[in-house]
Amino acid sequence: VFDRAKLDWFNTEYIRAYPAERLLPLIEQEWKKAGIEVTGASEPAIEQGRPDRAGTSPGGAEYVSPERKSWDGQQDDWSRVGTVQASARAWLLSTIDMLKPRARSLKDFAGSFRAFFTDEFDPDPAAVEKFLKDDNVRKLLVELGERYAQASDFTEADAEKILRDFAAQKGIKAGVLINGARVALTGQGVAPSLFAVMKILGKDRTTDRLKAAATLAAGVTVIPN
């Protein structure tokens, strides 16, 4: 008898045991099958990379897989390509390490984890219904995004302090904003620590996605159970 739960357990243990370096080529195959062009990196990678070729991410450095020989089909300065590659690769490995404990299969990296690697993702309707249904919450997330945009530092501790101070100022429970922000940033109701997610996505991407929370619910159709 096929035991799906046992298979998921084996997949999870396999992924947790494998270093991110060895998982990356396997995950790249999942991205390829899903048609995902990986974009986005944290600010240090952006500063070393090529902002003029940033892909769809706001200010994000583009990750170039080993199969690609140049940008836009043209030969390029390989010293500059190497800089972007090294920075973006380091960011990718950090992101994979953060997500590994939650992965049930490699497909998750192109599925429920999709929002970490591309701006093209569909939020889970159930998560939107549960955490972003309230119009006031969505408006507060937009305002929170503006607060983050003004921040000079963007560590996990900074991100948490800004959110909790903002929640206290607005008279709303921090957990309400944390749950809503998680959906706005990842499209999912469950994810790693929100402030670790913010750090890995970077300040610009975090800010832009929070500001887009106002219209997020409008484009999602909730399917009744």
N, C-alpha and C positions, 0 to 999 in steps of 0.2 A: 504494500500500500504506500503510495506516495505521501510523504510527510513534509508539507510545505514549511511548517514551523521549524523542523529540524534543518532543512536546507537553508532557511534564513539564518539560523543560528550559526551554521558552518560558514556561510558567506560573511557574516558579521565578524566572526573570530578571525577569518582569513584577512579581511581588510584591516582590522585593528593590528594584526601582527606584522603586516607588510609595511616597510618604510614608504613614505610618500614618493620618494625618488623612483621606486619600482612600480608604484601604482599609477604614476602619471601617464606612461605610455598606454596603459590599459584604459584609463579614463579618457584619454584623447580619442580613442576609438569610439567611445560612447558619445562624445561631443560631435564627432564626425557623423555618426549615424543619425543624430538628432538635428544636424544642420546648425550647430552652435559655433559661432565665431567668438572665441573667448576675448573679452576686452576688460580692461579695468585693472587697476593696481593701486596700492597705497601711495601716499604722497612721495615718500622717498624714491620709489621707482619712477614716478612721473618726473621728478626733478632731474633724474639721470637720463630719461628717455627722450622721445620725440613727440612733443605735444602736437605738432602739425600732422601727425599720423595716429591720432589717439583713438580712432574707431568711434563707437557710439557712446563711450563713457565720457562724462563731462570732465575733461582733463586727464582721463585715464590712459596709461601706457598700454599699447597693444601687445598681447602675447603672440609670438610667431612660432608655430609648431615646427619641428625639425623638417617636415615635408616641404615647407615653404622656403623658397630660395631668395625671395626678394619681396618688397612691397610693390603693389600695383603692377606686378609683372615686369618690373624694371630692376636691373642690377643696382645695388646700392653700396654705400660705404660700409664694409663689413665690420669695421671697428665700432661704428655706431650701432649696427644691428646687434653686435655682441653685448653692448652695454644694456640695451633694452631687454635682450634675451635673459641676461643674468639677473637683472632686477625683477622682471616679470616672473621669471621662473622661481625665484626665491619667494615672491608673494604667493604664487600658486601652491608651492609646497607647504607654506604656512597655512594657507586656507584649507588644503586637503587634510593636513594634520588636525585642524580644528574640527573638521566635519567627520573624520573617520569613525569616531565612537558612535555616531548616529546613523551610519550607513548600513543598510540591510543588504545592498548589492551595489555593484559598480554603476548600475543604471541610475541610482539616486543622484549621482553627480551631474547627470543631464536631465534629471527629473525634479525632485523636490528641492535639490540644492542649486538649481539652475540660476537663480537670481544672484548667486555669488560670482558668477562667471560671465554674465551678460545682462544687459538692460532689457532684453526681450524675454519677458516671462509673464505668465498669467497667474494672478493670485488665487489661492484656494477660496472658492466662494463661501464655504462654511466658515473659514477663518475671518473673512470680511464681514459676514453676517454676525458673527459672535463678538468681534472686537472693534469693528469700524462702522457699525450701523448708526451710531450716534453722531449726528452732524456736528455737535459741539466738540466731540473728541477729534474729529477730522480737522476742524478749524484750529484747535489747539496744537495739533501735530504740525500744521503749516507754520504756526507761530514759533513752535519749538525749532523747526528747521531754520528759521530766521535767526534764532538765538545761536544755534550752532555755526551758522555762517559768519557770525561776528566773533567767534571764539578764536583766540590767538594760539591756543594749544588744544590738541585733540587726542589725548591719551584716554585709556579706558576710564581712569579716575576722573578726568576732566568731563568726559561725556556723561558719566553718572551724576556728578555734582550739578551740572547744568540742568539735567532733566529733573532731579529731585528738588532743586531750588525753584525751578519753574513750576513744578506741580504744587509746591507749598504756596507759592505766590498766587496761583490760580484757584487754590482751594479744591484741588482734585487729588485723588489718590495716585501716587506714583505708578502703582501697578496698572492702572487703567491706561496710562500713557505708554508704559513699557509694552503691554500687550498689543496696543494699536500700532506702535512704532515697529514692532517685530513683523507684523503683517505688511506694513508699508515698505519695509526694507527687504524682506525675504519672500513675501508672498505666502508665508506659512504661519500657522498658529503656534508651531513648536520649532525652536531653533536653539543653537547655543546661546550663551549669555549675551543679552542684547548689546552690552557695551563692548564685548569682544567682537561682535558682529560689526558694530559701528567702526571700530578701529580697523578691521580687516577690509571693510568696504572703502574706507577713507572718508575724509571730511566732505569733499565735494559730492560724492555719490550719496552719502547719507543725507546731506542737506537737500539735494534735489529730489530724492524719493520722499522725504517727509513733506516737502512743499507740494508734491503731487498727490498727497493723501486726500485732499479736498475732493478730487474727482474720481478717486480710486473705486469707491463703491458704486458709482454710477455706471461703470462699464462691466459690472459683474452680475450675472444672473444666478441667484441662489436656487438650487434644485432641492425641493422638499425631500425629506427622508421617506 
